[in-house]
Structures are given as structure tokens and as C-alpha cells.
Amino acid sequence: MIVEITESAASRIKEMLADEEDQNQFLRVAVKGGGCTGLSYGMGFDSDKSDSDQEEIIEGIRVVVDEESAKVLKGTVVDFKQNMMGGGFTITNPNAIASCGCGSSFRTASNAGTPEEC
């Protein structure tokens, strides 16, 4: 398994997917260059899949990760936390050796990404 999705996150993702026009979409989890630490997480619904994408069913959700992102996401946990200020997804990546204060930008020992100004 490349990523783990907690029960709380899965519940929220299923609610969000139910609001989408195309119910056949899957959840794409990805990494791209950018952010103040070099790499940024991306997560959203998609319907275009490449032959090199890796697909798993996690908590009843089709999850797709591209080949490059899979290298730095292995073991990552996606959670959803609710508090008095609202709620949001959190990502815990055991491969990250540094991250920014907001937690959405990181770098790994093998991939420094392309840092940008904050």
C-alpha cells in the first residue's frame, strides 16, 4: 500500500465524492515541485488514468498515485481532523525529512523538489 487513508478521512472523501457530478472518479494523490520546502502535496478527484499510475482500493475508495509520486509517498497517512475552527486533511509522510510550518510542503532525503518563496 502506497498511502493509508484513515476512516475519518475516507468518510469525508466519500461525502465529497457524492457531491461530484461524475461518481466514477477516483482520488488522485500526488506530489509536485513547489512550496517553501520543495515539494507539495496534491489531492483531488480525477477520471484520467495513465498506464503507469498505481491504483489501490483503500477504505472503499479508488486511489490513484502516479509513478513518481509513489516514490515519496510510500507509507504516507491521510487523515481528516475536525475541530472548533472547522476541519481539514492532514498528511503524515514518514519519508519527509523537513517540512514547512503549514505542513503542506516538504522534502525527502532523495528529493529536494523546487523550493519557492513563502
PATOR-297317 format. One record per residue: residue in one letter; x, y, z of N, C-alpha, C in turn. Coordinates in pm, whole numbers. Atoms other than C-alpha are relative to their C-alpha. Layout:
N
  resn  n_east  n_north    n_up  ca_east  ca_north   ca_up  c_east  c_north    c_up
     A       X        Y       Z        X         Y       Z       X        Y       Z
...
END
This chain:
118
  resn  n_east  n_north    n_up  ca_east  ca_north   ca_up  c_east  c_north    c_up
     M      83     -117       0        0         0       0      89      124       0
     I     -79     -122      10      140       337    -100     -42       99     107
     V      51      -91    -101      -83       557     115    -107      -70      83
     E     106       48     -88     -312       486     407     -99      114      17
     I     104     -100     -23     -642       668     446     -77      -44     123
     T      70       34    -124     -793       678     792    -150       -6     -25
     E     145        9      10    -1159       603     849     -64      139      -6
     S      51     -137      -2    -1223       971     925      19       68    -136
     A     -28      -60     131    -1057      1084     600     -86      -66    -108
     A      79       73     100    -1235       814     399    -145       46       3
     S     138      -46     -14    -1571       926     535     -18      137     -66
     R       8     -134      59    -1504      1288     434      18       -4    -151
     I     -23       13     144    -1370      1188      90    -126      -54     -68
     K     123       57      57    -1684       978      25    -110      105      -5
     E      99     -109       1    -1904      1277     122      29       95    -115
     M     -39      -92     106    -1709      1499    -117     -26      -61    -138
     L      22       69     128    -1727      1241    -398    -148       -6     -33
     A     145        5      21    -2105      1214    -352     -51      131     -58
     D      40     -131      52    -2126      1587    -436      50       25    -142
     E     -55      -16     135    -1937      1539    -764    -101      -48    -104
     E      87       42     110    -2123      1512   -1097      35     -141     -47
     D     -47      129      50    -1912      1216   -1211      36      -90     119
     Q     -20       91    -113    -1944       941    -949     105     -107     -29
     N     -99      100      36    -1690       726   -1138     144       51      15
     Q    -133      -55     -19    -1397       949   -1049      72      -75     113
     F     -81       57    -106    -1114       833    -828      74      113      70
     L     -80      -97     -73     -900      1011    -571     144      -11     -47
     R    -141       -3      40     -561      1114    -707      78       69     110
     V     -91      -57     -97     -288      1172    -451     134       16     -71
     A    -121      -27      78       25      1334    -593      94       93      74
     V    -102      -91     -49      341      1527    -522      50       80    -119
     K     -56      -84     106      466      1821    -727     105       90      60
     G    -102      -93     -46      758      2059    -704     -65      131      42
     G      51     -129     -44      700      2382    -516     -15        5     151
     G      13      -21    -144      614      2515    -175     133       48      56
     C    -121      -59     -57      864      2670      61     107     -104      34
     T    -100      102     -33     1034      2336     138      42      -82    -122
     G     -45       65     123     1049      2200    -219    -102      -90     -67
     L     102       87      56      763      1952    -266    -134       33      64
     S     133      -27     -53      387      1998    -224     -91     -118     -30
     Y      99      106      18      103      1751    -182    -114       51     -86
     G     120      -30      75     -189      1741    -419     -98     -114      18
     M     102      102     -19     -516      1558    -370    -129       51     -61
     G     124      -43      62     -830      1573    -581     -61     -113     -80
     F      68      101      79    -1079      1382    -790      44       11    -146
     D     -50        6     137     -976      1271   -1137     -69     -115     -72
     S      55      111      78    -1102      1049   -1418      97      -47    -107
     D    -101       39      98     -790      1032   -1639     110      -79      68
     K    -100       88     -60     -559       744   -1559     102      -41    -104
     S    -111       39      87     -220       668   -1713      34     -148      25
     D     -42      140     -15      -81       318   -1771     101      -18     113
     S    -102       11    -104      200       393   -1525     -53       34     139
     D      60      -29    -130      -39       503   -1246     -21     -128      79
     Q      27      113     -88      -75       273    -949    -134       24      67
     E     134      -13     -56     -429       208    -827     -20     -100     112
     E      34       86    -113     -547        69    -494    -141       36      45
     I     128      -28     -64     -883        41    -322      30       10     149
     I     -29      -25    -141     -849       193      26    -128       51      65
     E     123      -39     -70    -1147       213     264    -116       18     -99
     G     107       -6      98    -1372       154     -39      14      112    -102
     I     -24     -112      92    -1219       444    -235     109      -40     -99
     R    -104       20     100    -1032       409    -565     103      112      16
     V    -107      -97     -19     -697       580    -501     106      -25    -106
     V    -100       11     106     -451       650    -783     118       91      33
     V    -124      -75     -23      -89       761    -745      89      -19    -121
     D     -90       13     114      144       839   -1033     133      -60      46
     E    -124       74     -27      475       653   -1055     103       83      78
     E     -99      -85     -68      697       946    -947     -43       34     142
     S      50      -33    -133      477      1046    -654       7     -119      94
     A      -1      121     -83      462       687    -530     133      -17      73
     K    -134       15     -60      837       700    -460      13       78     131
     V     -14      -82    -120      798       975    -198    -122       -8      92
     L     120       11     -81      451       887     -69     -10     -132      77
     K      10      132     -64      518       528      43      -8       13     152
     G      18       -4    -144      384       491     396     -73      123      52
     T      67     -123     -40      202       826     399    -142      -28      50
     V     133       15     -56     -115       856     610     -78      130     -23
     V      90     -113      21     -401      1085     506    -111      -11     104
     D     101       -1    -105     -632      1181     793     -86      125     -15
     F      86     -118      -3     -919      1425     844     -30       30     145
     K      21      -39    -139     -941      1617    1170    -100      114       5
     Q     103     -101     -20    -1239      1817    1285      27       69     133
     N     -14      -73    -125    -1207      2093    1544     -96      119      -1
     M      95     -111     -11    -1392      2406    1655      15      102    -112
     M     -24      -95     109    -1238      2607    1370     -36      -59    -136
     G      34       67     125    -1358      2360    1108      74     -132      -8
     G     -71      126      17    -1182      2061     964      92        6    -119
     G     -91        4     112     -912      1966     725      77     -130      -6
     F     -81      120      19     -700      1690     584     140       25      53
     T    -140       -5     -42     -362      1619     740      73     -114     -67
     I     -82      101      67      -82      1427     573     125      -21      82
     T    -119       37     -75      185      1243     767      84      -90     -90
     N     -87       72      94      474      1131     546     129      -39      72
     P    -121       43     -69      747       918     707     128       25     -79
     N    -116      -24      86      979       999     414      47      145       7
     A     -35     -142      -7      979      1375     484     107       22     106
     I    -106      -32     -97     1299      1498     648     -10      145      43
     A      24     -140     -36     1185      1862     656    -136       38     -55
     S     129      -49      50      851      2036     624     -18      144      45
     C      26     -140     -34      713      2387     639     -97        6     117
     G      88      -18    -114      506      2529     920    -144      -41     -26
     C     140       33      29      174      2472     742     -18     -149     -27
     G       8      145      19      258      2106     675     -34      -45    -141
     S      35       40     135      175      2114     304     120       -5     -94
     S    -121        3      80      533      2143     179     106      -79      77
     F     -98       86     -64      817      1901     246     112      -33     -96
     R    -103       57      86     1133      1739     113      41     -132      61
     T     -48      129     -47     1280      1392     137     151       -4     -17
     A    -145       13      11     1638      1273     163      41      -14    -147
     S     -37       23     140     1633      1176    -207     -62      100     -97
     N      68      -93      91     1414      1457    -346     -22      133      71
     A      10     -133     -61     1460      1824    -253    -107       86     -69
     G     103      -75      70     1200      1940    -507      51      133     -53
     T     -34     -133      49     1193      2302    -624     -60      104      95
     P      52      -96     -98     1156      2537    -325     -34      134     -63
     E      43     -132      43      973      2865    -376      -4       91     120
     E      14      -97    -108      948      3182    -171    -135      -18      69
     C     128        9     -74      682      3170     102     -76      130      -9
END
